[in-house]
């Protein structure tokens, strides 16, 4: 069985308030389980949360998002309007192939 933590232990470990821990759980950003009336957070869920919210991961996601904006796939998966610059770039890529 894997190690589980209380909301207090998670708050201490992440140096955030217990209220913030509950907000993260309610928003789905931090995975938790309920054992009768008690809330417990698997230790690997805390590690996943840290990895998903690290500064280097955020920069990598931002880079991927900016690259996606100029790809054909990005035009359809990112939603919103498609800029003329993005369309011209995709057309230029097609012409090279």
C-alpha positions in Angstrom: 0.0 0.0 0.0 1.3 3.4 -0.9 1.8 6.1 1.7 -1.0 8.6 2.2 -0.9 12.1 3.8 -3.3 14.2 5.6 -4.2 17.7 4.3 -2.2 19.1 7.2 0.9 17.1 6.2 0.5 18.2 2.6 0.1 21.9 3.6 3.2 21.6 5.7 5.2 19.9 3.0 4.2 22.4 0.3 4.3 25.4 2.6 0.7 26.4 1.8 -2.4 26.7 4.0 -4.7 23.8 4.7 -7.5 25.8 3.0 -5.4 25.9 -0.2 -4.9 22.1 -0.1 -8.7 21.7 0.0 -9.1 24.2 -2.9 -6.6 22.2 -4.9 -8.5 19.0 -4.2 -11.9 20.6 -5.1 -10.5 22.0 -8.3 -9.1 18.6 -9.3 -5.5 19.8 -9.4 -4.6 17.6 -6.5 -5.8 14.0 -6.4 -7.2 12.8 -3.1 -9.2 9.9 -1.7 -11.9 9.8 1.0 -11.7 7.1 3.7 -15.0 7.3 5.5 -15.0 11.0 6.5 -11.2 11.5 6.3 -9.5 13.0 3.3 -6.1 11.5 2.4 -3.7 12.5 -0.4 -1.5 9.8 -1.9 2.2 10.8 -1.8 2.6 10.2 -5.5 -0.3 12.7 -6.1 1.7 15.3 -4.2 4.8 14.5 -6.4 2.6 14.7 -9.6 1.3 18.1 -8.5 4.8 19.4 -7.9 6.0 18.2 -11.3 3.0 19.6 -13.1 3.4 23.0 -11.4 7.2 23.4 -11.6 8.5 26.5 -13.2 10.5 24.5 -15.9 7.3 22.5 -16.7 5.3 25.8 -17.1 7.9 27.2 -19.4 7.9 24.0 -21.5 4.1 24.1 -21.7 4.2 27.7 -22.8 6.7 26.9 -25.5 4.6 24.0 -26.8 1.5 26.2 -26.8 3.3 28.9 -28.8 4.5 26.3 -31.3 1.1 24.8 -31.6 -0.4 28.2 -32.5 1.6 28.1 -35.8 0.9 24.5 -36.7 -2.1 23.2 -38.6 -2.9 20.9 -35.6 -2.7 23.8 -33.3 -5.2 25.8 -35.3 -7.8 23.2 -34.6 -6.9 22.1 -31.1 -6.2 25.5 -29.5 -9.5 27.0 -30.6 -10.2 30.7 -31.2 -9.5 32.7 -34.3 -6.8 31.7 -36.7 -4.4 34.5 -37.6 -3.3 35.3 -41.2 0.3 34.8 -40.1 -0.5 31.3 -38.9 -2.3 30.4 -42.1 0.6 31.8 -44.3 3.1 29.8 -42.3 1.2 26.5 -42.8 0.8 27.2 -46.5 4.5 27.9 -46.8 5.2 24.5 -45.0 2.9 22.7 -47.4 4.7 24.3 -50.4 8.0 23.1 -49.1 6.8 19.5 -49.0 
